[in-house]
Amino acid sequence: MKLKLDVSDMAAGFFEDAHLLGIVAPIRDYQFCWQLNQQFRFRFRINNDIEIQLTKRNRNYYFPIFEYQEPNQFYSHFLYKNQNDGEYLLPEFKHLDFLWLIKGDEVSSTLIGEIQQSIRSINGVQLVIELTNEKIKNKEHLIF
């Protein structure tokens, strides 16, 4: 007998106060983070403690996560690399290079719009879109 863990409640809780942006930017993750840090005055840093590991076809794939906690704010920012050696964190969005998750109290649509506009102005960025919860089939892949 094989048991399967139901993570739907956990996923609902994780995304309750979150917004997810999809980004097409065919550049290296560390270069993209550097540019984001310059643009936003952020300090995105890789957090190996929360990196995502997926096992597919008897092989492990690791997806790094860069993290930034805004001081004096209730916002946390997480930047995921969506692709690793031909596998995707969110296979339904293979065209996206990065996923930017913003978690926090009452993230306004105005703030999301401002962040999207600023990301678009970075060299190498081709597309920035907000992903709605209904469109994300593999939400559990983003939970750390």
N, C-alpha and C positions, 0 to 999 in steps of 0.2 A: 504494500500500500504506500502510495506517495502522497505526502501532505503538502499543501501549498499555502504559504503565508498570505493572508489578505491584508494588503497595505493601503487599501483605498481610504480608510479613516485617517491613517497617518498622512497620506498625501493631501487629503482635504485640509487637515490642520496645518501642514507645512505651507500650503499655498494660500491660506486664509488671508494673510496680510502681505501678499507678494505680487509683484509685477514682473513679467518676463519679457525681455527684448531679444529678438533674434538679429544677428549682425552678420553680414557678408563682408569679410575683409580678409582676402587671401594673403595674410602676412603672419609672421611668427608670433606666438602668444606673448613672449617676453617683450617684443617690439611694440605690439599693440598695447600692452599694459603700460609701457613707458610713455607712449603717446597719450593714453588716457590720464595718466598721472600728471603729465604736463598740462593737458587741456583743462582738467577739473581741479587741479591742485589736490589730488587724492594721493593715497599711498597704497595702491594695490600691491599685495605681496602674496606669493604662492603659499598655500597652507596645505602641506602634505598630510596633515592629520585628517582632513576631510576629503581627500582625493577619492574619486569614484572608481571602483573596480567592477567591471562587467566580465563575466565568463561566457564566451560564445565559442561553439565548436571546439571544446576542450582547450581553450586558450584564454589567458587573462589579458584584458585591455584596461589601461589606466588613463583616466581623464583628469588632468590637473584642474584645480580650482584656485583662483586668485581671490583674495578677500580684502575688503576695506570696511572698517567701522567708522562712521562719521562721528567725530568728537562732538559732544554736547547736542547730539541729535539722536533720534531713535531709529536711524536708518542703517542697514547693513547692505553692502553690495558684494555680490559674488559673480565672478566671471568664469564661465566654464568653457573649455575647449570642446567643441562638438565632435571632433574627429580624431581617431587614433588608429593609424596603420590600417585604414580601410574599413574600420567599424565606426559606428556613430552612437553617441550618447542618446540622441533623439533621432532614430532612423526616419521618422516621418518628416524631418527637416534636414535632409542631406545637403541641401544647398547652403545651409547656414554654417559659418565657421565658428562663431562664438554665441554664447547665450549669457545674457546679463540679467541676473536675478536681483531685484531690489525688494528687501523685506523691511517692514517697519510700520509704525502707527500712521495710519491715514496718509499714505503716499498720494499726493494730489495728481490729477491728470495734467495739470499745468507743469509740475515738476517732471513728470514722465516726458512730456513734449519738449521741455527745455533740454533734458538729457539726450533725447533723440536728435535734436537739432545740433547739439554740440558734437555728438559722435559722428554725424554726417560730415562735419567740417574737417575730420581727420583724414590725412592722406592715406589712400588705400581702401577706405571704407566705401563700399558700393551700395549697401542697402541696410536700413535699420527699420525693423517693424516690431510692433507690440504683438505678442502671442497671447491669445485668450486661452483660458483653461480648457475650454471645449475642444480646441484644436490639438491639444497636447495629449497624445495617446499613451506615452510612456513616462508619465509624471514621476513614477517611482524611481526612475533612473537619476533624477536630480536631487533626491533626498540623501543627505549625508548624516 
